Amino acid sequence: MKTLIKNGEVLLSEDGKLVVKRGDVVIDGTIIQEVRVREIAVGEDSDNVGATKENDDVGFDKVIDATGTLVMPGLINAHTHAYMSLFRNYADDMELFDWLDKVDAIEDQMTGEDCYWTTMLSIVEMIKTGTTCFVDMYIRPSVDGVKTGPKGSVAGAVNDSGMRAYLGRGVVGEDGDESSLRRLNEFLMDYELHKGSDRIKFILAPHAPYTCEQSMLKLVRDTGVKNDLMAMIHISESDSEMKVIAEKYDGMTPVEYVAKSGLFDLPTIAAHLVKATDEDIKLLKEKNVSVAINPRSNMKLGNGFAPVQKFIDAGLNVCLGTDGSGSNNTQNMFQEMQFASLVYKGSERQAKCVDAREVVKFATLGGAKALGMDGKLGVIKEGALADIILLDLNVPEFVPRNDIVSAFCYSANGSEVKTMLINGDVVMEDRKITKFDEEEVYEECNKIANRLGMEK
């Protein structure tokens, strides 16, 4: 299928800089075939310059008129737990380990089908606020759901929605423990089952230093080497975690503890790192670990602010995630960009700290690099995958158009996203989701919350 997106303002990355230029985007199947940039000559009407003529539409199966919209890469949510939409506004105003206890009690009762619907709820929000790809740590295996459903698995939700995702079954414990090995084996079965998918990929997911013994981290490392897989892990999220690891492992930081296991031999996304020390940062850089920051979640749980400017100065690849809705209450990456571009300025008392362009790169180019998809995701260019969003520019938050890129962080809220393509396929058009019934998702999630006794 050939698609033409015509007459839009297109966000491009040129020599490491984000620029906006008038143009068209030509898509052939799942790939961006061509980006036609149109220069504005002196004296021309900028609203009509280089407009695509009617006969230029010939030969396309679908034509999207992008006049008055910004055409940009879809956002990449580099760390979340999509099934946790069920916990939105459920365990608020609690310390991390108290929060975990309350959430775990409900998680233990959730079925694979529950996780399907709650993941779909997160996907509704992500689609409507511009996220085309997410990196997820889930709790129920997808094997049974895909075989019987697919309404029984997180992977089934990704498949049905048209979304792109990197999925990791959370593992805990130690090598030799029956329950821990079962989780890892479930992950490997999921991975084998979905090997042929071009939108569903898998990533190893040891939960955290305080839940994984060295033997488990080493087993995960060996599994990744054998199967050429990446890893993701929560690290250095709170003062409590720092204390627990230091007391148990001779003063080590969580980063040092994980590094000792060899996990960082794999391409790794480390989430949070709120308490990263200067030595931790050097070690992360040495091992080429990508850092997924989650400012809203970290603030809500009272954990503080990651030293993001130090990450940038050290040359670490930084990406951006929402974390789950239990600790953030939203999957909206525009809100996450806004917080990321503001809170570090406040915590560091420097207005130039973590500027808007850096943050937009975190949400696009940084996420792509973390996934080993440089040039394929997070960018509009020839040969990239056609994961594209169109934002309405005729709204107050984009008027006047002084600096569109700054507006992403300081003005926009995500509701401006009109249309979305993933893998060249339209999954939302004029705010209407095309692949599934969102009202059914709301109905099913309300039933689950009621069944589990969550509704007050």
N, C-alpha and C positions, 0 to 999 in steps of 0.2 A: 504494500500500500504506500502510495506517495502522498505526502501532506505538505501544503504550503502555508506557512504563517507569514502574512504579508503586512507591510506598512507599520511595523511596531518600533518602539524604542528598545533596542537590544542591549542587554548588559554583557559586556565582553571583558575578558582578561587579556591585556596587552602588555607584555614585558613586566608582568607582576603587578600591573596597575588595573583597577576596575574603571572602565569607561562605558559610557552610554552613547550609542550611535543608532541613527535611523537605519532600518534594514528589513530584510526578509530572511526567514529560515526555511530551508528545504530539507524535508525528512524523507528518507527512503527506508521503509520498513521500521526497524528499531534505531537507525543511525541517522545522525545529522549529516546530510550529504554536502550541504553548502550553506554558507552565511553570506548574503549579499548586502554589503554595507553601502549606503548611499550618502555621498558627501553633499553638504548644503553650499551652494554657490552664493556669492554676494548678490543681494537683491532678490533672492528667491524667497517665497513664502515657506517658512520652515514647517508649517503644518501640512503642506502638500508636496514638498520636494521629493522627487524620485518615486512618487506613488506608483505602485504596481498597476499596470494597465490590465484591462479585462482579459485581453488575449494572452497575458502572461499566466493566467490561471489554467490554461489548457494543458491537459496531460496529468492533472492531479486528481486523486480520488477524493481528497478533502481539502478545502481552502478555509482558513481561519483568518478573518479580517482583524488584525491587531491594532488598528487605528485607535489612538488614545490609550494604549496599554503599554506596560513595560514587559518585555519578554526576557526572562532570566532563567538561570539554572534552578532546578528544584533544590530545596534545602535538604541537608543530610543531618538527621538526628542521630548523633554518634553514640548516645547511650540512653537507653530507656528500658522499661519493663512494661510492655504494652498491655498485658493482661491486667495490670494494676489500675486501670480506669475504674474498676469496681470500688477502689479505696479513696476515690475523690471525696474530700471533705469528711473522711471517716476517722482518721487517726491524727488529728491536727494538734498543734501546740504541745508536742511531746519530745523528749530527748530521744536520741537515735536508738538506743537499745530498748527502751520502753516502747518506742514506736514499732520496732521489729517484733517484739513479743505480741503486741496487739494484732499486727498484720498477719503474723505467722499462724495465729489461731484460726483465722478465716481461710488463709491459703490452704491449710491442711484439708479443708472441706470442699475445695473447688475441684470440679471435674474437668476433663479435657474439653467437654462441650462448653462449660462455663468460660474457660480460657479462650475458646473460639470467639464467643460473643463479646467478651470484654476487650479482646484484642481488636475486634471489629469496631468497637466504640472508640478506641484510641485512633484507629485508622480513619474513621470519619473526621475526627478533629484534625488529624495530621493533613489529610487531603484538603480540608477547607482552609487550612492556614499554611499551605505551601510546601509541606514536607513530602518528598517523593521517595525517600529511602531512609530506613531506620535500622539501628543496630540494637538488638533486643536480647535480654537475658530472660528466659522463660522457665516455667516450673513443671509443665506436663509434656510428655513426649508426643511427637506428631505422628508417629507410626500408626497407631490404632485409628486416629481420626482420619487420616488420609485414606486408609484402607476401607473404612466403614462409612465415610461421611460425605464430604470432608468436614462437616460441622462438629469436629471434635478435636481440633488442634489449632495451635498458633499458625503453623504453616498453611493449614487450610484457609485461615482468614486472609493471609497474605495472597494466596493463590486466587481466592474468590474476589478480592478487592482490586486486583491489578497493581497492588503496591510492590515496591522492591524492598527486600529486607535481608539482613545478615542475622541469623538466629543462633543463639547459644543456650543450651540446656545448662542451667546452673548446677555445678557440682561442689560438694563439700566433703569433709572427712579425710580419710587416709587410704592409701593403697592397701588392699586386703580386706577392708570393711565391705560387707555384702551390699549394704544400701548405697554406699558411695560408688562402687563398681557398677551397680545396676544403673545408676544415673548416667555414668559415662558411656556404658554400652547402649543405653537408649539414645544418647546423642549420636553415637556412631551409626546406629540403625537409621535415625533421621537423616543423617548426612548421606548415607548410601541411597536411601529412598528418593532423595531430591537431587541427585547428581546431575540429572539432565535439565534441570530448570535454569532458565536464564534470568529469573528474578529472585529466586529463593536460594540463598547461599548460607553456609553454616560456619560458625566461629566457636572455638573452644571457650568455655566460660567458667573457670574456677571462681567461686563466689568472692572470696576475700581472704586476706592473711589470717584473720581471726577465726575463720571457719574451715580453712584448708591446711592440713599438716604438710610438712615438706615432702613427704612421700607422695601425696596426691599431686602437688604442684609438679614434681618430677615426672610422675606418670602422665600428666597432661602435656608436659613438654615433649616427652617421648612420643606420645600419640600425635602431636602436632607435626613433629619432624617426619614421622612415618607417613602421614597423610597429607603433608604440605598444607597445613591449616594455620590460621591466625589464632590469637587468643585475646580475650578481654577480661578484666578483673577490677573490682573496687579496691582502691588502696588509699590509705592515709586520709580517711574521711572525717575523723573526729579525734578529739583529745583522748577519749576513752580508748579508742583503738590504739593510739600511740602508746598509752600506758600499758595496756594488756600485752602488746607485742614486746615492749621493752622489758617488762617484768619476766616474761616467759622465755625470752631469747637473748639474755645477756646484753641488754641495752640496745639491741638493734632497732632500727626504724622499720616500718612495714615495707618500704621500698627495698631496703637492704635484705630483709627476710625473703622477699619474693625473688630478688636477684640471685641470692644464694642457691635457690632451687634450680636455676637455669631456665625459668619460664621465659625470661626476656630474650632467650635465643630465638624464640618465635617472634614474628611481627606482632606487636602487642598494643592494644588500646587500654590505657590505665585511666579509670574513671575517678573523678573528684580531686585527689591529691591536694586537698585543702591545707594539710599540715606538712607539705613537702619541705625539707630542709635544703640548704644550699648544696650539701653533699649529695642529697637525693637527686637534685636537678642535674648535677654533673653525671651521675650514674645513669639516669634516664636518657640523657643526651648520648652518652657513650654507647648505650644499647639501642638507640633509635626508637625509643618508645614514644608513641603518640599519646597526648594527654587530652582526655575528654572532660572539659569543665562543665559544671552544672550549677550555676550561681543561685538560681531560685531555690532549688532543693537544699543546697548547703545553707542558705540563709534561713529557710523555714525550720530546719532541724537545729538551728543555733550552732552550726559547726564553724562558721566564719567564712573567710574569703581566701581562695587559692592565690598564690603569688604569681598571677598570670603574666605580669610584666617581666618578671624574672624568667618565666618560661620562654617568652618571646626573645628576650635579650640573649638567652642561652642557645637560641636556634632550635628549640623543640617544636615539633609539629603540634599545633593546638587545634582541636576541633570542639564542637559544641553539642551538648545534649540536654534534654529536659529532665532526665531521670523519670521514674514512674509517677503516675498521677497521685499516688499515695503520699508522696513527699513534695510534690510540686503543684498538684491539683489541675495541671493543664499539660497538654502536649503541643503547645503553641510555640513554635520556634521564633516567631517574630517577638513574642514577649521575652523569650530567652535572650535574643539578640539585644533587646532594649536593656535588660538588666545587666548583661555582660558589658555593655558600653557605658554603664553608669556606675555600678557598684564599686568597681576597682578604682575608678577616679576618686570616689569618696573614701575608700579604705586607704588609698595611697596619698590622698590629698594632692593629686596632680591632675589637672584638667586634660593634659595630653596623654594620660595613661590609657592604654587599650582603646584606640580610636575606632570610629565607626567602620572604616574600611577594613581594619584588622578583623573586627567581629564578623562582618559579612564573609570574609575569607574563611574564618573558622567554620561557618555554617555551610560552606560550599567546597572550596578548594581544600581546606584542611580535612574535612570529612572524607573527601575522595582520596587524599594521600594516605590517610590512616587505613583505608581499606585496600590500598594498593591499586587504586583506580584513577591515578593521575591521568588527566587528559580524556578520561572516559565518563566520569561523573563530575558534577559540580562546576561545569563549564559549558558554554555554548561555543562550539568550534567544529570544524569538519572532522568527522570520524568519532565524535563523542556520542554516547548513548542519548537518545532523545527523551530525557527527563527534563521537562520544561514547564514553567508556570507563567501565567499571564496575569498581571496586576492592573487593575483599573487606576489610571492616573487622574481621572476626572472626579476626584474626591478631595475633601478639604485638606487631608493630611499630605497630599502631594501638590498643593497649590500655595504659593507659586513654586515652580520647579527649580528652586535655587540649587539644590544638590540632592538628586534622587537617591544616591547611595546613603547619604546621611539620614534621609527620610526613613529608610528601612529600620534604623535603630531608634531614632528619636521621635518619629511621628506615626509610622504605620503600626497596625495591630494585627494584621493577618486577614482581616475581613476583606481586604482589597483583592485577594486572590480570586479571579473569575474562572479561569480555565486551567486545567492541568493535563499534561501528557506524561505517561511513564512508558518507557520502551517504545515510544512512538504511538501509543494507544491513548485515546482520550478517556480519562477516568473521571473528569469533571468538566462540564461545559456550562458556562453562564451560571455557576454556583450549584448546578444540578449534578449530583453523583450519578454516574452512568452504569456502574457494575452491580450494584445491589441496592436494596431498599433500606435507607437509613432509619426510617420509622420502625421497621421490624427490629433493628439493632437496639433502639431505645427500649422497646417493649420487652425484649428478651433480657436485657441487662437489669431492668427494674424487677423482673420476675426472679432473677438470680439473687439480687440484693434482699428481696423479701424472703426468699426461701432460706437464706443464710442468716436471717435475723439482723440484718444490718440497718434497715430503715427504722428511724426513730418515730 
